[in-house]
Amino acid sequence: MKLLITGATGMIGRNIMALAKEKNITVHFLTTQKHKRMDTDKRRGFYWNPKTGEIDEECFEGVDALIHLAGASISKPWTSRNRKEILDSRILSTRLLRKEMERQKIKLKNIICASAIGIYPDSLVEVFDEKSQLVQDNFLQKVTAAWERESHTLAAFGDRLSILRIGLVLAKGEGLLSQLTLPVKLLVGAAFASGKQWQSWIHIRDLSRVFITAIEMDWNGTFNAVAPHPVYQRTLINTLGTALGRPVFLPNIPGFLMKLLMGERAILILGSQKISSQKLLSNGFSFEYDTLNTALKHIFKKKNDILT
Ligand SMILES: NC(=O)c1ccc[n+]([C@@H]2O[C@H](COP(=O)([O-])OP(=O)(O)OC[C@H]3O[C@@H](n4cnc5c(N)ncnc54)[C@H](OP(=O)(O)O)[C@@H]3O)[C@@H](O)[C@H]2O)c1
């Protein structure tokens, strides 16, 4: 099998590439950074630039499946310029893939596109699954909805198209976990607002397996990529403290303060989404890390790692 991965140099993409290597799968990847195109016998990088419409046409050679992850980070301040970059990077990259596949008359076996659970409404009590009604009240919901609409247009170029709505990805030293870890290590970790916001998380290894399984098992449709046991944010911080051997004793940081500091972006820490993983389970996926405890224990497993 040969994969083409966009956004492969990011946190999720690197882990999918590592899993592909374990499974002896050949990977082509598209990058906007020419210097990141390192080639090995099983991996080949190609340049593209969704802003100018440039793409190395050889990237599709012999490819069976596409994994489309590319998108500018949402963790930068949401200035109007960054908002445009966040949206454009997802829409223009998808359009460029479509245009090139159309031009080369390409038909793949599987196309897997990333999305995010940020597409769901914000609720402290409801459980959302793939059939839940969506709203477009905030920036994240608007971006993910537009991104999914664009991704659906790729369906004509694959026998199957899956959209994976990814939850909070837990990976050592990366993503949100890296930002939460330092304060906890320094004994100044705390939850935000009531701390009862639902956090629907997934271990990076399981997420990489979800992407590969979607291809291997020919999934089709929309899937939530989250572990089966979401937790309160307070539980996440406390469990992180336990995994790091650091007690968390500070009171929660008031939500209004975070809104003052972060503006609309505070939704990233104040938002609550309890997301069902039932569809993954009923499609045959089995988690290696299904509880937060096992996930964090694995991530921080070596004693010395706690101090690094
Ligand atoms: N991490 C999470 O918790 C999470 C949760 C839900 C959804 N997701 C989504 O999953 C995808 C991958 O996430 P990640 O955490 O791996 O992100 P990441 O580490 O920020 O990597 C994203 C990659 O996208 C490419 N990219 C960035 N800006 C781009 C642009 N303007 N045009 C084209 N490509 C661009 C970059 O690759 P090059 O520099 O090689 O071009 C970058 O390495 C993202 O779309 C993200 O929104 C992530």
The ligand as a Gaussian input file, in Angstrom:
#p B3LYP/6-31G(d) Opt

LIG

0 1
 N       -3.770000      18.111000      17.507000
 C       -5.045000      18.088000      17.848000
 O       -5.395000      17.975000      19.065000
 C       -6.113000      18.164000      16.764000
 C       -7.467000      18.024000      17.156000
 C       -8.434000      18.115000      16.183000
 C       -8.107000      18.316000      14.840000
 N       -6.788000      18.439000      14.487000
 C       -6.475000      18.700000      13.074000
 O       -5.648000      17.685000      12.529000
 C       -4.734000      18.263000      11.584000
 C       -3.315000      17.885000      11.982000
 O       -3.111000      18.330000      13.333000
 P       -1.663000      18.465000      13.980000
 O       -1.867000      18.595000      15.441000
 O       -0.753000      17.430000      13.446000
 O       -1.265000      19.906000      13.402000
 P        0.189000      20.574000      13.258000
 O        1.174000      19.894000      14.135000
 O       -0.034000      22.043000      13.424000
 O        0.571000      20.246000      11.733000
 C       -0.214000      20.690000      10.674000
 C        0.575000      20.615000       9.384000
 O       -0.191000      21.272000       8.373000
 C        0.674000      21.920000       7.466000
 N        0.286000      23.327000       7.303000
 C        0.352000      24.335000       8.214000
 N       -0.061000      25.484000       7.670000
 C       -0.369000      25.193000       6.371000
 C       -0.842000      25.959000       5.287000
 N       -1.046000      27.277000       5.394000
 N       -1.069000      25.328000       4.104000
 C       -0.847000      24.001000       3.965000
 N       -0.382000      23.227000       4.962000
 C       -0.152000      23.825000       6.147000
 C        2.083000      21.878000       8.035000
 O        2.859000      20.986000       7.228000
 P        4.073000      21.522000       6.292000
 O        4.814000      22.558000       7.098000
 O        4.886000      20.299000       6.053000
 O        3.439000      22.057000       5.070000
 C        1.915000      21.324000       9.433000
 O        2.963000      20.462000       9.781000
 C       -4.943000      19.787000      11.616000
 O       -5.698000      20.173000      10.500000
 C       -5.714000      20.000000      12.911000
 O       -6.610000      21.096000      12.848000
 C       -5.782000      18.373000      15.422000

